[in-house]
Amino acid sequence: MTEGDPDECLPEDVGTVRTALVEWYREDHRTFPWRETEDPYEVLVSEVMSQQTQLGRVVEAWEALLERWPTAADMAAADRAEVVGFWTDHSLGYNNRAKHLHEAARQVTEGEVGPDRPSEGGEAAADGEFPRDPEGLEELMGVGPYTANAVASFAFDNGDAVVDTNVKRVLYRAFAEIHDADDPDYESVANALMPAGESRIWNNAIMELGGVACGKKPRCDEAGCPWREWCHAYQTGDFTAPDVPTQPAFEGSR
């Protein structure tokens, strides 16, 4: 599935599929402090810290960093060596991420992503403010498409579909057309599936599905997966995925 209409990969009752996932997420989901904020700086910190770092360790570090440098301006004014030292002390790995976060805060604070230097095709931000769309956010140091979409979604409800390893696993297992494709176009399908204008709750919900119910070792019944009715993997018993090359153990009634 490299060409064609991504909607063809989705169930005919796609509205019901969307509603089922959102209701499942609203009823019960893991609690992380960054899910309770719409501050783009706080969201950016969580996204940068979460790259290849266990979320349990991120919570403590995120809270400690925001206590020490509560705003982008505070971060920008900090000595870079202190930020890197904080990163090391909290075992967050990849110290370049700390340097990039510090530089991104400086760019925002000094208006380098503001009206004087708007990103091409993106929404300009006022001096000292974050851009509100993925294109503008990608102008920040160390911010690629994934992080830009995440910040735009969770801070401004203005992103595209976020596609990480968990989301790819969900889409691959759930939809037969993706499962059978030689070169799946995950981003196109993910964006076709996402309800327009609801990137914040949708991206949280589908990432939660991949993290809680549709992990490498699926927990479909135990986690009450809302997509069992439509899921190709659940119906066929084939739970392989791009990051699960061999059939995993199955937890549930199957």
KARANOR-V206318 format. One record per residue. N is the residue number from 1. OMEGA is omega as a letter, one per 30 degrees, with the letter a starting at -180 (* if undefined). Layout:
<<N/OMEGA> <N/OMEGA>>
This chain:
<<1/l> <2/a> <3/l> <4/a> <5/l> <6/l> <7/a> <8/l> <9/a> <10/l> <11/l> <12/l> <13/a> <14/l> <15/l> <16/l> <17/l> <18/a> <19/a> <20/a> <21/a> <22/l> <23/l> <24/a> <25/a> <26/a> <27/a> <28/l> <29/l> <30/a> <31/l> <32/a> <33/a> <34/l> <35/a> <36/a> <37/l> <38/l> <39/a> <40/l> <41/l> <42/l> <43/l> <44/l> <45/a> <46/a> <47/l> <48/l> <49/a> <50/a> <51/l> <52/l> <53/a> <54/a> <55/l> <56/l> <57/a> <58/a> <59/a> <60/a> <61/l> <62/a> <63/a> <64/a> <65/a> <66/l> <67/a> <68/a> <69/a> <70/a> <71/l> <72/l> <73/l> <74/l> <75/a> <76/a> <77/a> <78/l> <79/a> <80/a> <81/l> <82/l> <83/l> <84/l> <85/l> <86/a> <87/a> <88/a> <89/a> <90/l> <91/a> <92/l> <93/l> <94/a> <95/l> <96/l> <97/l> <98/l> <99/l> <100/l> <101/l> <102/a> <103/l> <104/l> <105/l> <106/l> <107/l> <108/a> <109/a> <110/l> <111/a> <112/l> <113/a> <114/a> <115/a> <116/a> <117/l> <118/l> <119/a> <120/l> <121/a> <122/l> <123/l> <124/l> <125/l> <126/l> <127/l> <128/l> <129/l> <130/l> <131/a> <132/a> <133/a> <134/a> <135/l> <136/a> <137/l> <138/l> <139/a> <140/a> <141/l> <142/a> <143/l> <144/a> <145/a> <146/a> <147/l> <148/l> <149/a> <150/a> <151/l> <152/a> <153/a> <154/l> <155/a> <156/a> <157/a> <158/a> <159/l> <160/l> <161/l> <162/a> <163/l> <164/a> <165/l> <166/a> <167/l> <168/l> <169/l> <170/a> <171/a> <172/a> <173/a> <174/a> <175/a> <176/a> <177/l> <178/a> <179/a> <180/a> <181/l> <182/a> <183/a> <184/l> <185/a> <186/a> <187/l> <188/l> <189/a> <190/l> <191/l> <192/a> <193/a> <194/l> <195/a> <196/l> <197/a> <198/a> <199/a> <200/a> <201/a> <202/a> <203/l> <204/a> <205/a> <206/l> <207/l> <208/l> <209/l> <210/a> <211/a> <212/a> <213/a> <214/l> <215/l> <216/l> <217/a> <218/l> <219/a> <220/a> <221/a> <222/a> <223/l> <224/a> <225/a> <226/a> <227/a> <228/a> <229/a> <230/a> <231/l> <232/a> <233/a> <234/a> <235/a> <236/a> <237/l> <238/a> <239/l> <240/a> <241/l> <242/l> <243/l> <244/a> <245/l> <246/a> <247/a> <248/l> <249/a> <250/l> <251/l> <252/a> <253/a> <254/*>>
